[in-house]
Amino acid sequence: MAIRNRWIIAAVVLLLASVLYGAGQHYSPFLIQYVAEQSLMQKAPASTDPEHLQNRLRSTLAAIPDRDAKMRRLLRISEFLEKTQSLTPEDADKLLAPESQ
């Protein structure tokens, strides 16, 4: 009976880990996008409307059909924002410019 209980507990732990991993995989793009949007708005130039930047970011990301390419773009934006204290208007334009094909 003790072995059976251990197998049940191990199966439950494995199932829970699988569910958490799946949820993390599903929601990670949304979380990365949210963090990038918030960082962009916090570090936006003083003369720029944060809502306008948020809309530009969303439209830039909407123009990228591939999910992996969208994630790479978000990670590149996030990495740039992590290294800078505040954005200049030129930096914001460069970050949110459409990708050249």
N, CA, C and O atoms as a Tinker XYZ file with bonds, in Angstrom:
   404  protein
     1  N      0.820000   -1.197000    0.000000    73     2
     2  CA     0.000000    0.000000    0.000000    64     1     3
     3  C      0.860000    1.255000    0.000000    63     2     4     5
     4  O      0.478000    2.250000   -0.616000    81     3
     5  N      2.002000    1.242000    0.666000    73     3     6
     6  CA     2.859000    2.420000    0.735000    64     5     7
     7  C      3.420000    2.766000   -0.634000    63     6     8     9
     8  O      3.528000    3.944000   -0.974000    81     7
     9  N      3.777000    1.769000   -1.424000    73     7    10
    10  CA     4.309000    2.016000   -2.776000    64     9    11
    11  C      3.232000    2.662000   -3.646000    63    10    12    13
    12  O      3.504000    3.589000   -4.409000    81    11
    13  N      2.021000    2.161000   -3.517000    73    11    14
    14  CA     0.923000    2.702000   -4.323000    64    13    15
    15  C      0.694000    4.179000   -3.983000    63    14    16    17
    16  O      0.489000    4.994000   -4.883000    81    15
    17  N      0.726000    4.524000   -2.703000    73    15    18
    18  CA     0.543000    5.920000   -2.292000    64    17    19
    19  C      1.662000    6.804000   -2.832000    63    18    20    21
    20  O      1.424000    7.945000   -3.229000    81    19
    21  N      2.879000    6.275000   -2.844000    73    19    22
    22  CA     4.005000    7.048000   -3.379000    64    21    23
    23  C      3.834000    7.305000   -4.876000    63    22    24    25
    24  O      4.116000    8.398000   -5.369000    81    23
    25  N      3.369000    6.281000   -5.587000    73    23    26
    26  CA     3.141000    6.456000   -7.028000    64    25    27
    27  C      2.035000    7.485000   -7.281000    63    26    28    29
    28  O      2.139000    8.286000   -8.210000    81    27
    29  N      1.012000    7.471000   -6.489000    73    27    30
    30  CA    -0.082000    8.437000   -6.646000    64    29    31
    31  C      0.427000    9.846000   -6.373000    63    30    32    33
    32  O      0.115000   10.776000   -7.116000    81    31
    33  N      1.200000   10.004000   -5.324000    73    31    34
    34  CA     1.751000   11.321000   -4.998000    64    33    35
    35  C      2.700000   11.788000   -6.100000    63    34    36    37
    36  O      2.675000   12.956000   -6.488000    81    35
    37  N      3.529000   10.889000   -6.599000    73    35    38
    38  CA     4.454000   11.249000   -7.686000    64    37    39
    39  C      3.680000   11.640000   -8.937000    63    38    40    41
    40  O      4.057000   12.591000   -9.623000    81    39
    41  N      2.611000   10.926000   -9.242000    73    39    42
    42  CA     1.797000   11.247000  -10.419000    64    41    43
    43  C      1.118000   12.608000  -10.261000    63    42    44    45
    44  O      1.051000   13.385000  -11.214000    81    43
    45  N      0.619000   12.893000   -9.069000    73    43    46
    46  CA    -0.020000   14.184000   -8.822000    64    45    47
    47  C      0.993000   15.319000   -8.945000    63    46    48    49
    48  O      0.692000   16.357000   -9.534000    81    47
    49  N      2.175000   15.131000   -8.399000    73    47    50
    50  CA     3.223000   16.158000   -8.499000    64    49    51
    51  C      3.616000   16.361000   -9.955000    63    50    52    53
    52  O      3.790000   17.499000  -10.390000    81    51
    53  N      3.760000   15.283000  -10.713000    73    51    54
    54  CA     4.096000   15.380000  -12.134000    64    53    55
    55  C      2.988000   16.083000  -12.917000    63    54    56    57
    56  O      3.268000   16.906000  -13.789000    81    55
    57  N      1.753000   15.764000  -12.613000    73    55    58
    58  CA     0.625000   16.426000  -13.276000    64    57    59
    59  C      0.595000   17.915000  -12.953000    63    58    60    61
    60  O      0.375000   18.740000  -13.840000    81    59
    61  N      0.813000   18.255000  -11.711000    73    59    62
    62  CA     0.831000   19.659000  -11.306000    64    61    63
    63  C      1.969000   20.411000  -11.998000    63    62    64    65
    64  O      1.780000   21.532000  -12.468000    81    63
    65  N      3.140000   19.796000  -12.057000    73    63    66
    66  CA     4.276000   20.424000  -12.739000    64    65    67
    67  C      3.978000   20.618000  -14.223000    63    66    68    69
    68  O      4.335000   21.647000  -14.797000    81    67
    69  N      3.334000   19.650000  -14.839000    73    67    70
    70  CA     2.978000   19.763000  -16.256000    64    69    71
    71  C      1.975000   20.879000  -16.496000    63    70    72    73
    72  O      2.094000   21.623000  -17.470000    81    71
    73  N      1.003000   20.998000  -15.629000    73    71    74
    74  CA     0.007000   22.072000  -15.760000    64    73    75
    75  C      0.667000   23.437000  -15.596000    63    74    76    77
    76  O      0.387000   24.360000  -16.362000    81    75
    77  N      1.536000   23.567000  -14.606000    73    75    78
    78  CA     2.235000   24.840000  -14.402000    64    77    79
    79  C      3.143000   25.179000  -15.576000    63    78    80    81
    80  O      3.218000   26.336000  -15.989000    81    79
    81  N      3.829000   24.186000  -16.113000    73    79    82
    82  CA     4.693000   24.415000  -17.270000    64    81    83
    83  C      3.868000   24.853000  -18.481000    63    82    84    85
    84  O      4.250000   25.783000  -19.191000    81    83
    85  N      2.754000   24.192000  -18.712000    73    83    86
    86  CA     1.878000   24.556000  -19.830000    64    85    87
    87  C      1.317000   25.957000  -19.677000    63    86    88    89
    88  O      1.254000   26.710000  -20.649000    81    87
    89  N      0.911000   26.314000  -18.473000    73    87    90
    90  CA     0.399000   27.667000  -18.227000    64    89    91
    91  C      1.497000   28.701000  -18.445000    63    90    92    93
    92  O      1.244000   29.766000  -19.008000    81    91
    93  N      2.708000   28.395000  -18.005000    73    91    94
    94  CA     3.824000   29.307000  -18.211000    64    93    95
    95  C      4.126000   29.502000  -19.693000    63    94    96    97
    96  O      4.381000   30.621000  -20.138000    81    95
    97  N      4.097000   28.419000  -20.447000    73    95    98
    98  CA     4.342000   28.507000  -21.888000    64    97    99
    99  C      3.247000   29.318000  -22.575000    63    98   100   101
   100  O      3.525000   30.092000  -23.491000    81    99
   101  N      2.018000   29.143000  -22.137000    73    99   102
   102  CA     0.900000   29.840000  -22.770000    64   101   103
   103  C      0.886000   31.334000  -22.445000    63   102   104   105
   104  O      0.637000   32.158000  -23.325000    81   103
   105  N      1.150000   31.683000  -21.194000    73   103   106
   106  CA     1.020000   33.070000  -20.762000    64   105   107
   107  C      2.305000   33.888000  -20.836000    63   106   108   109
   108  O      2.253000   35.103000  -20.646000    81   107
   109  N      3.441000   33.280000  -21.100000    73   107   110
   110  CA     4.695000   34.034000  -21.115000    64   109   111
   111  C      4.727000   35.140000  -22.165000    63   110   112   113
   112  O      5.249000   36.213000  -21.862000    81   111
   113  N      4.202000   34.953000  -23.384000    73   111   114
   114  CA     4.200000   36.078000  -24.325000    64   113   115
   115  C      3.391000   37.270000  -23.817000    63   114   116   117
   116  O      3.782000   38.419000  -24.019000    81   115
   117  N      2.281000   36.999000  -23.168000    73   115   118
   118  CA     1.463000   38.090000  -22.629000    64   117   119
   119  C      2.204000   38.835000  -21.521000    63   118   120   121
   120  O      2.139000   40.061000  -21.436000    81   119
   121  N      2.898000   38.094000  -20.684000    73   119   122
   122  CA     3.647000   38.719000  -19.594000    64   121   123
   123  C      4.815000   39.554000  -20.126000    63   122   124   125
   124  O      5.062000   40.662000  -19.650000    81   123
   125  N      5.522000   39.020000  -21.104000    73   123   126
   126  CA     6.646000   39.764000  -21.681000    64   125   127
   127  C      6.143000   41.027000  -22.361000    63   126   128   129
   128  O      6.765000   42.083000  -22.247000    81   127
   129  N      5.015000   40.927000  -23.072000    73   127   130
   130  CA     4.459000   42.109000  -23.718000    64   129   131
   131  C      4.028000   43.144000  -22.676000    63   130   132   133
   132  O      4.258000   44.339000  -22.862000    81   131
   133  N      3.420000   42.706000  -21.610000    73   131   134
   134  CA     2.988000   43.624000  -20.562000    64   133   135
   135  C      4.186000   44.347000  -19.940000    63   134   136   137
   136  O      4.153000   45.562000  -19.743000    81   135
   137  N      5.237000   43.592000  -19.634000    73   135   138
   138  CA     6.429000   44.197000  -19.036000    64   137   139
   139  C      7.079000   45.175000  -20.002000    63   138   140   141
   140  O      7.507000   46.254000  -19.593000    81   139
   141  N      7.159000   44.812000  -21.284000    73   139   142
   142  CA     7.747000   45.712000  -22.275000    64   141   143
   143  C      6.912000   46.988000  -22.415000    63   142   144   145
   144  O      7.472000   48.079000  -22.519000    81   143
   145  N      5.588000   46.867000  -22.420000    73   143   146
   146  CA     4.720000   48.048000  -22.506000    64   145   147
   147  C      4.921000   48.965000  -21.301000    63   146   148   149
   148  O      5.045000   50.180000  -21.452000    81   147
   149  N      4.951000   48.383000  -20.115000    73   147   150
   150  CA     5.115000   49.188000  -18.911000    64   149   151
   151  C      6.470000   49.883000  -18.887000    63   150   152   153
   152  O      6.561000   51.054000  -18.519000    81   151
   153  N      7.517000   49.174000  -19.275000    73   151   154
   154  CA     8.857000   49.774000  -19.321000    64   153   155
   155  C      8.910000   50.886000  -20.355000    63   154   156   157
   156  O      9.511000   51.935000  -20.121000    81   155
   157  N      8.284000   50.655000  -21.489000    73   155   158
   158  CA     8.259000   51.668000  -22.545000    64   157   159
   159  C      7.554000   52.926000  -22.072000    63   158   160   161
   160  O      8.020000   54.035000  -22.336000    81   159
   161  N      6.444000   52.769000  -21.379000    73   159   162
   162  CA     5.707000   53.934000  -20.900000    64   161   163
   163  C      6.463000   54.656000  -19.789000    63   162   164   165
   164  O      6.408000   55.883000  -19.705000    81   163
   165  N      7.165000   53.919000  -18.940000    73   163   166
   166  CA     7.918000   54.543000  -17.854000    64   165   167
   167  C      9.122000   55.309000  -18.371000    63   166   168   169
   168  O      9.470000   56.358000  -17.829000    81   167
   169  N      9.755000   54.801000  -19.404000    73   167   170
   170  CA    10.975000   55.410000  -19.908000    64   169   171
   171  C     10.732000   56.288000  -21.129000    63   170   172   173
   172  O     11.676000   56.715000  -21.793000    81   171
   173  N      9.473000   56.553000  -21.419000    73   171   174
   174  CA     9.118000   57.362000  -22.582000    64   173   175
   175  C      9.611000   58.800000  -22.417000    63   174   176   177
   176  O      9.700000   59.306000  -21.298000    81   175
   177  N      9.927000   59.449000  -23.528000    73   175   178
   178  CA    10.292000   60.865000  -23.451000    64   177   179
   179  C      9.147000   61.681000  -22.842000    63   178   180   181
   180  O      7.976000   61.328000  -22.982000    81   179
   181  N      9.498000   62.760000  -22.175000    73   179   182
   182  CA     8.489000   63.565000  -21.465000    64   181   183
   183  C      7.431000   64.131000  -22.410000    63   182   184   185
   184  O      6.283000   64.315000  -22.005000    81   183
   185  N      7.788000   64.405000  -23.632000    73   183   186
   186  CA     6.852000   65.031000  -24.567000    64   185   187
   187  C      5.942000   64.027000  -25.266000    63   186   188   189
   188  O      5.098000   64.421000  -26.071000    81   187
   189  N      6.097000   62.731000  -24.973000    73   187   190
   190  CA     5.352000   61.691000  -25.671000    64   189   191
   191  C      4.201000   61.181000  -24.817000    63   190   192   193
   192  O      4.337000   60.991000  -23.608000    81   191
   193  N      3.075000   60.966000  -25.468000    73   191   194
   194  CA     1.914000   60.389000  -24.793000    64   193   195
   195  C      2.151000   58.885000  -24.620000    63   194   196   197
   196  O      2.322000   58.179000  -25.614000    81   195
   197  N      2.164000   58.382000  -23.386000    73   195   198
   198  CA     2.418000   56.951000  -23.158000    64   197   199
   199  C      1.397000   56.049000  -23.858000    63   198   200   201
   200  O      1.744000   54.964000  -24.327000    81   199
   201  N      0.155000   56.490000  -23.928000    73   199   202
   202  CA    -0.864000   55.681000  -24.590000    64   201   203
   203  C     -0.572000   55.548000  -26.085000    63   202   204   205
   204  O     -0.824000   54.503000  -26.684000    81   203
   205  N     -0.039000   56.615000  -26.676000    73   203   206
   206  CA     0.338000   56.576000  -28.093000    64   205   207
   207  C      1.454000   55.551000  -28.311000    63   206   208   209
   208  O      1.417000   54.787000  -29.275000    81   207
   209  N      2.443000   55.536000  -27.416000    73   207   210
   210  CA     3.521000   54.557000  -27.525000    64   209   211
   211  C      2.987000   53.135000  -27.364000    63   210   212   213
   212  O      3.412000   52.223000  -28.073000    81   211
   213  N      2.072000   52.955000  -26.445000    73   211   214
   214  CA     1.487000   51.637000  -26.226000    64   213   215
   215  C      0.747000   51.172000  -27.487000    63   214   216   217
   216  O      0.864000   50.013000  -27.887000    81   215
   217  N     -0.007000   52.072000  -28.103000    73   215   218
   218  CA    -0.721000   51.723000  -29.334000    64   217   219
   219  C      0.248000   51.424000  -30.471000    63   218   220   221
   220  O      0.014000   50.512000  -31.263000    81   219
   221  N      1.340000   52.192000  -30.554000    73   219   222
   222  CA     2.346000   51.932000  -31.590000    64   221   223
   223  C      2.996000   50.579000  -31.392000    63   222   224   225
   224  O      3.220000   49.848000  -32.357000    81   223
   225  N      3.300000   50.238000  -30.143000    73   223   226
   226  CA     3.902000   48.938000  -29.857000    64   225   227
   227  C      2.951000   47.818000  -30.251000    63   226   228   229
   228  O      3.358000   46.846000  -30.888000    81   227
   229  N      1.707000   47.952000  -29.880000    73   227   230
   230  CA     0.730000   46.910000  -30.208000    64   229   231
   231  C      0.535000   46.772000  -31.715000    63   230   232   233
   232  O      0.405000   45.657000  -32.221000    81   231
   233  N      0.513000   47.893000  -32.435000    73   231   234
   234  CA     0.359000   47.803000  -33.891000    64   233   235
   235  C      1.607000   47.230000  -34.544000    63   234   236   237
   236  O      1.511000   46.498000  -35.529000    81   235
   237  N      2.785000   47.559000  -34.001000    73   235   238
   238  CA     4.023000   46.983000  -34.516000    64   237   239
   239  C      4.025000   45.478000  -34.322000    63   238   240   241
   240  O      4.405000   44.733000  -35.226000    81   239
   241  N      3.604000   45.027000  -33.149000    73   239   242
   242  CA     3.571000   43.584000  -32.878000    64   241   243
   243  C      2.480000   42.884000  -33.679000    63   242   244   245
   244  O      2.647000   41.732000  -34.078000    81   243
   245  N      1.373000   43.567000  -33.914000    73   243   246
   246  CA     0.286000   42.968000  -34.690000    64   245   247
   247  C      0.694000   42.742000  -36.137000    63   246   248   249
   248  O      0.153000   41.863000  -36.807000    81   247
   249  N      1.648000   43.531000  -36.621000    73   247   250
   250  CA     2.107000   43.395000  -38.000000    64   249   251
   251  C      3.040000   42.203000  -38.185000    63   250   252   253
   252  O      3.374000   41.851000  -39.316000    81   251
   253  N      3.460000   41.584000  -37.095000    73   251   254
   254  CA     4.359000   40.428000  -37.177000    64   253   255
   255  C      3.511000   39.167000  -37.022000    63   254   256   257
   256  O      3.003000   38.902000  -35.933000    81   255
   257  N      3.349000   38.390000  -38.088000    73   255   258
   258  CA     2.450000   37.230000  -38.017000    64   257   259
   259  C      3.024000   36.035000  -37.247000    63   258   260   261
   260  O      2.269000   35.282000  -36.631000    81   259
   261  N      4.329000   35.856000  -37.275000    73   259   262
   262  CA     4.954000   34.689000  -36.653000    64   261   263
   263  C      5.125000   34.915000  -35.152000    63   262   264   265
   264  O      5.653000   35.941000  -34.725000    81   263
   265  N      4.675000   33.952000  -34.367000    73   263   266
   266  CA     4.741000   34.082000  -32.902000    64   265   267
   267  C      6.186000   34.154000  -32.410000    63   266   268   269
   268  O      6.494000   34.929000  -31.504000    81   267
   269  N      7.068000   33.352000  -32.999000    73   267   270
   270  CA     8.467000   33.358000  -32.574000    64   269   271
   271  C      9.140000   34.682000  -32.915000    63   270   272   273
   272  O      9.919000   35.209000  -32.121000    81   271
   273  N      8.840000   35.217000  -34.094000    73   271   274
   274  CA     9.411000   36.504000  -34.489000    64   273   275
   275  C      8.902000   37.612000  -33.572000    63   274   276   277
   276  O      9.641000   38.535000  -33.228000    81   275
   277  N      7.644000   37.512000  -33.184000    73   275   278
   278  CA     7.069000   38.496000  -32.259000    64   277   279
   279  C      7.767000   38.437000  -30.904000    63   278   280   281
   280  O      8.045000   39.471000  -30.297000    81   279
   281  N      8.049000   37.222000  -30.430000    73   279   282
   282  CA     8.747000   37.067000  -29.155000    64   281   283
   283  C     10.170000   37.609000  -29.237000    63   282   284   285
   284  O     10.642000   38.265000  -28.309000    81   283
   285  N     10.858000   37.332000  -30.357000    73   283   286
   286  CA    12.212000   37.863000  -30.525000    64   285   287
   287  C     12.199000   39.382000  -30.511000    63   286   288   289
   288  O     13.074000   40.007000  -29.912000    81   287
   289  N     11.214000   39.976000  -31.164000    73   287   290
   290  CA    11.105000   41.438000  -31.201000    64   289   291
   291  C     10.833000   41.981000  -29.796000    63   290   292   293
   292  O     11.454000   42.960000  -29.380000    81   291
   293  N      9.923000   41.360000  -29.073000    73   291   294
   294  CA     9.620000   41.794000  -27.707000    64   293   295
   295  C     10.845000   41.678000  -26.803000    63   294   296   297
   296  O     11.111000   42.568000  -25.995000    81   295
   297  N     11.575000   40.602000  -26.936000    73   295   298
   298  CA    12.764000   40.426000  -26.112000    64   297   299
   299  C     13.847000   41.441000  -26.469000    63   298   300   301
   300  O     14.566000   41.915000  -25.589000    81   299
   301  N     13.968000   41.780000  -27.758000    73   299   302
   302  CA    14.929000   42.800000  -28.172000    64   301   303
   303  C     14.549000   44.166000  -27.596000    63   302   304   305
   304  O     15.407000   44.906000  -27.115000    81   303
   305  N     13.253000   44.491000  -27.651000    73   303   306
   306  CA    12.774000   45.759000  -27.084000    64   305   307
   307  C     13.010000   45.779000  -25.580000    63   306   308   309
   308  O     13.495000   46.770000  -25.034000    81   307
   309  N     12.668000   44.694000  -24.921000    73   307   310
   310  CA    12.843000   44.605000  -23.473000    64   309   311
   311  C     14.308000   44.729000  -23.085000    63   310   312   313
   312  O     14.639000   45.401000  -22.108000    81   311
   313  N     15.182000   44.086000  -23.842000    73   311   314
   314  CA    16.612000   44.160000  -23.563000    64   313   315
   315  C     17.133000   45.593000  -23.711000    63   314   316   317
   316  O     17.931000   46.056000  -22.895000    81   315
   317  N     16.679000   46.288000  -24.754000    73   315   318
   318  CA    17.098000   47.674000  -24.954000    64   317   319
   319  C     16.597000   48.567000  -23.814000    63   318   320   321
   320  O     17.334000   49.411000  -23.305000    81   319
   321  N     15.334000   48.370000  -23.422000    73   319   322
   322  CA    14.757000   49.185000  -22.356000    64   321   323
   323  C     15.430000   48.911000  -21.016000    63   322   324   325
   324  O     15.508000   49.796000  -20.164000    81   323
   325  N     15.908000   47.702000  -20.832000    73   323   326
   326  CA    16.577000   47.344000  -19.588000    64   325   327
   327  C     17.902000   48.093000  -19.438000    63   326   328   329
   328  O     18.331000   48.384000  -18.321000    81   327
   329  N     18.540000   48.399000  -20.551000    73   327   330
   330  CA    19.861000   49.011000  -20.523000    64   329   331
   331  C     19.830000   50.535000  -20.503000    63   330   332   333
   332  O     20.876000   51.160000  -20.328000    81   331
   333  N     18.683000   51.138000  -20.673000    73   331   334
   334  CA    18.609000   52.588000  -20.761000    64   333   335
   335  C     17.787000   53.171000  -19.612000    63   334   336   337
   336  O     16.858000   52.537000  -19.111000    81   335
   337  N     18.142000   54.376000  -19.209000    73   335   338
   338  CA    17.406000   55.057000  -18.133000    64   337   339
   339  C     16.158000   55.753000  -18.660000    63   338   340   341
   340  O     15.096000   55.694000  -18.041000    81   339
   341  N     16.295000   56.413000  -19.811000    73   339   342
   342  CA    15.146000   57.071000  -20.439000    64   341   343
   343  C     15.343000   57.072000  -21.945000    63   342   344   345
   344  O     16.469000   57.052000  -22.443000    81   343
   345  N     14.246000   57.093000  -22.646000    73   343   346
   346  CA    14.287000   57.041000  -24.101000    64   345   347
   347  C     14.287000   58.447000  -24.697000    63   346   348   349
   348  O     13.662000   59.364000  -24.165000    81   347
   349  N     14.980000   58.592000  -25.778000    73   347   350
   350  CA    14.862000   59.802000  -26.587000    64   349   351
   351  C     13.778000   59.530000  -27.623000    63   350   352   353
   352  O     13.456000   58.368000  -27.870000    81   351
   353  N     13.212000   60.556000  -28.231000    73   351   354
   354  CA    12.222000   60.305000  -29.295000    64   353   355
   355  C     12.789000   59.441000  -30.430000    63   354   356   357
   356  O     12.069000   58.637000  -31.021000    81   355
   357  N     14.081000   59.614000  -30.730000    73   355   358
   358  CA    14.706000   58.823000  -31.797000    64   357   359
   359  C     14.791000   57.348000  -31.397000    63   358   360   361
   360  O     14.561000   56.461000  -32.220000    81   359
   361  N     15.125000   57.093000  -30.119000    73   359   362
   362  CA    15.176000   55.717000  -29.638000    64   361   363
   363  C     13.795000   55.061000  -29.720000    63   362   364   365
   364  O     13.669000   53.909000  -30.136000    81   363
   365  N     12.780000   55.795000  -29.324000    73   363   366
   366  CA    11.414000   55.257000  -29.361000    64   365   367
   367  C     11.013000   54.948000  -30.796000    63   366   368   369
   368  O     10.402000   53.913000  -31.061000    81   367
   369  N     11.352000   55.837000  -31.723000    73   367   370
   370  CA    11.021000   55.597000  -33.128000    64   369   371
   371  C     11.763000   54.380000  -33.665000    63   370   372   373
   372  O     11.208000   53.586000  -34.424000    81   371
   373  N     13.019000   54.242000  -33.265000    73   371   374
   374  CA    13.817000   53.102000  -33.730000    64   373   375
   375  C     13.266000   51.789000  -33.163000    63   374   376   377
   376  O     13.205000   50.783000  -33.870000    81   375
   377  N     12.870000   51.800000  -31.896000    73   375   378
   378  CA    12.318000   50.583000  -31.286000    64   377   379
   379  C     11.012000   50.161000  -31.906000    63   378   380   381
   380  O     10.756000   48.968000  -32.067000    81   379
   381  N     10.182000   51.121000  -32.257000    73   379   382
   382  CA     8.832000   50.817000  -32.725000    64   381   383
   383  C      8.702000   50.848000  -34.230000    63   382   384   385
   384  O      7.594000   50.731000  -34.756000    81   383
   385  N      9.813000   51.002000  -34.939000    73   383   386
   386  CA     9.764000   51.017000  -36.407000    64   385   387
   387  C      9.418000   49.612000  -36.911000    63   386   388   389
   388  O      9.808000   48.613000  -36.305000    81   387
   389  N      8.691000   49.547000  -38.011000    73   387   390
   390  CA     8.376000   48.221000  -38.584000    64   389   391
   391  C      9.665000   47.518000  -39.021000    63   390   392   393
   392  O     10.640000   48.154000  -39.424000    81   391
   393  N      9.635000   46.207000  -38.930000    73   391   394
   394  CA    10.787000   45.405000  -39.335000    64   393   395
   395  C     10.953000   45.489000  -40.847000    63   394   396   397
   396  O      9.975000   45.441000  -41.593000    81   395
   397  N     12.198000   45.613000  -41.287000    73   395   398
   398  CA    12.445000   45.594000  -42.721000    64   397   399
   399  C     12.575000   44.138000  -43.167000    63   398   400   401
   400  O     13.266000   43.346000  -42.526000    81   399
   401  N     11.927000   43.802000  -44.235000    73   399   402
   402  CA    11.916000   42.417000  -44.714000    64   401   403
   403  C     13.074000   42.159000  -45.634000    63   402   404
   404  O     13.228000   41.046000  -46.136000    81   403
